[in-house]
């Protein structure tokens, strides 16, 4: 589950589109987490999921809005991607307790 999450985080900040296989594996991990891990991991995965949804919505809105309104969605998408670019270390810390990562 940790590996699937890290792959998704990396894919989310490296491009505007996440490979469907990586996304499907991550969504599965989010669903499974509540049965395997504590609330700390579940909250972290939910935060990742919410930001990924925001990127997806922003991307769709860019193509559906007039040019003068596109920038707010571009900035929103880039802000979330920036967050993803710095998320690997905090996510690793959340999982460390469960995976005995050193």
Buried (B, 14 or more C-beta within 10 A) or exposed (E): BBEBBBBBBBBBBEEEEBEEEBBEBBBEBBEEBEEEBEEEBBEBBBBBBEBBEBBBEBBEBBEEEEEEEBEEBEEBBBBBBEBBEEBBEEBBEBBEEBEEEE
